[in-house]
């Protein structure tokens, strides 16, 4: 098998060079960030695993880990807590999703200096709750009215956040008094003049062709957005929209290039034929989430397909660093994540090749797969540590420049 550097460089071909360097830098920060940025390694290895439990095909988000759950504003303007990253979404054995989540827990908890015993207990809890939710066959959605504990507190804080705070962080007033996106904000990068003009014209045309709540808004500015780990290097923009009647009222749109799912080469399951990768992403978001994010849509720009939605601030995720000393809060969050993982698969069951709900119910009642999954996750967490050390050696030698 090729070395780690070769496998990673091959996978990331075609990404924007400057942003790709930021991805490689982020992956060198910790084992967990390396794991987040190298999902293709995980699934390549999983596809070759012997004696891995067989499970029904389901729609999965493809990159489930503890930081891929967060809050977002739904199209009904209510704030929800749910899975929120579907770039890798695809039809796959349903337990592929679960074992990636278990591995992420082990790596993340080690990075937080939490006892291994606690991490193992939490992985067992995740499996148990996931299985019981499948066995009940009833989906659950979490908002400020239905969530409990730390997630409830988190959603209430998000609901109270005022738009003025976001505008203060991310925008500036020009000398002429025009509201613009701030190039000094850490996750913004200025665009070249020609590309910026093309994007502004494209979004203006998009708004004119859509009859939505955006009818009352005009394009004000656009800038490059840096966010995530695995997606660094793809084209991604923040679009500032300003209300025509009330200039203090604004919306932020996220416009993210959709790339093929990194799982696809390792699956034998027949996949639907999507017109674009963005169609795949938004269809599966719609199918798997309880409520779709606000303004969810797709667009084609300069030959690439993009997913459009109201921007979700990266800080709208549970900060495990802040709650790491409170086992009750950690346990509550992991329980909620397990419920949401099972709910997303039940919600999308029986669609375009996915197993019907009865098959998922049967899996939930069968405990034979629990221990093999825990065993694989524990072994693969050790493999990630080995791969990370190899990656660091290549990184320090400049292999990724």
Phi, psi and omega in degrees: 000141178301158179289170184301317182300315181297317181296320181287316180297318180298316181296322187270009178301139177093353179279161181295122189304313184295317180289329178295325176297325177292324177296312180299322178295316179296321181293338179276354184286322183197165178297322181293317179291327174298315179299316179298323185271359184229044179302329180297326177294317181302312185283330174298316179291320181296323181295340180259359184292134177271145175064021175286136184304135176284141180215157182297150176290139179214161172282125181236155179287337173089344180217055183282121172210173190295343180259006176258025169241140180188185181266152172204157178271124181282173180290352173264007178071007174275147180268130182238158172246124186193177168303139184223015177224116185237023180302325184261006187305138187191166175276121185206167173304131189298332182282349173299321179296316185294316184290331175292320178296317180298317179297321180296322179298313182299317182288317181294318181292325176296320178295335178271004181061034176270148182302142180300324179301319179295318179298316180295321178298320181291321178296320177296321178297318180299311180301315183298313182289319177303311182296316181295324178294318176300314184298328177286331178071021181238127181280156181228142171235149185242121170226186185297339181274332186252338181286157179236166173059222187297326180292322176299313179299318180299313182292324178296322177295318180297317180298328183280343182299129181266150181299331180302325180294318179293317180296322180295321181288318196253354184232163175221160174262131177287172179299334180270005178084013180271136179283124182229159174286136186280125176284348179274347178294132188306332183256018175246143174225134183296146177262155174289157190302316183294314180296319179299317180296320179294319179294316179300318179293321181295314181291324177299316178294320179300314181296322181291337182267350183251137176254087183221189177295346178285355177303332184272006185239153174235156179287130181251319182195165177213147181208160178284141181246134174253123180201152178079194176232300182299329185269357178300131182110341173273162182284128183210133185228152170253131179245126178264122177248138182240136179295135184292326183267327183232100188297338180282350181263118185227163173229147174250128176253139173259129180236105190240128178298135179260121179254162177301148178296134181290349179279335191308318182295344188251012182244139175265354182287139177290129181257152173298157175268112180265143177295321177215165176293329178294324177298319177301311184297311185287328177296317183283330170301311182298322185283323189263332179275152178295320179223138181285148175299152180299140173064025181294126181195178176229160178208154176253130180221119178052042175087354179250147176266142183230148172264130177250137172197164177298134188295135176255116179301139182296338181283353180276051175226155179295127178268099183294336178299323183284335184247010187296340180266004180240094185299325181298316179294316179300313181298319180296318180295315182295322176301314179298319179296322178294319178298317181291323178298312179294319181298321181296324180284321176295318183298327184256013183290152177070025182238121174048048175104348179284152181298150175287164185301325181299325178292322178290324177298318179296318177299318181298330181273350182262121183266001187296335184271349185301305185294317177302325179292317177299319180296316180295316181299317180296317180293321183286330175300322176292323178295322178298319179299317179295314180296321180297317178297320177294319178300314181301321179299313179294320182298315181293335178278354179084021184293340185257004180274000000 
